[in-house]
Amino acid sequence: MDISSRTATVFTDSRITLDSLHNANNHACLIEEIRKTLSRLEGIKWKIEFSCVKAHAGIYGNEIADSLAKQAARSTDVETAFNRIPISTLYYELEEAKQQWQKEWGKCTKAAITKEYFPTVQERLSMNIRVTPNIAAMTTGHGKTRTYMHRFKLLYNATCVC
């Protein structure tokens, strides 16, 4: 075999993987690992081609790959640990959390003072403020202020400076 003409074809039933490999904006961990491997192979004169096959259609190699993937997913072997979460998943979950937070914020009947400062979660998040104990006390109406102490009968007068 001529070393200048080494070609390998990767068959996959994952159209999304092929699309992700061609999307320069996709930097998911596994996609980046595939790209690094392809780059290394190109460096030693391999040409890698991809071909899509129909899933669950009885194609022998694809059925074996599916079986091995299921086996790896069930495995507790520490050598096969996939502990990195794709950044796209984190962004999605962050948006979901913000929507849930807003829903809870809207239903809450308390926090009237805080809601005057931050009517929506998005407004609060768009402000670049570091939440210190003093900021928290001021926006929530809780803390060692004269009004707060008077409310709990720890001070005789809420406005007296004495």
Steps between C-alpha positions, in 0.01 A plus 500: 500500500629844405546709817380813316155350434387379843126559530254387764123537500309544825140386480257651748126518556539832683414781260528747790862397557586559135323838507682590823837415347429738212374777730804712596302653788443163668768444763342212692760286675454183294481695173830671585656161583393367158645808329834456682515136396420591138771766504757251633403248231523763227847583633613145424342503155166330567185615323190441710159498334162484670190323379156491657311170528143432602459418871338175616488363148691178568836629371743263670774748596246758618321243717833405662581868559157554662553197724845620608366851566224360724753284681729798559209711626411236760862442602629612839859465381687817600709479183187581300380803695350790307481774761515810282176677427469675162487878536182510290333287768613741771362800309170321444470405867593853605216642287260242644608596854450872430150435364412291805645769729288765326189284533561458875585871535172594332294269725668616822277726710786607726818699431317824417804716579733284295253499208512882499872480425482194275157457336625214280775242527644614167535858627686375806730281293577782257632718783863452580482526878675292760248392760653579836331456839425876505344495150294194595382669823405817315308336215319246718422727795674254733811564702613708792331821393308713753167427328563127503614500864196709600267260321624220723480725809875507547499883477247735655497740203573430134617851417684609813878533452568444871 
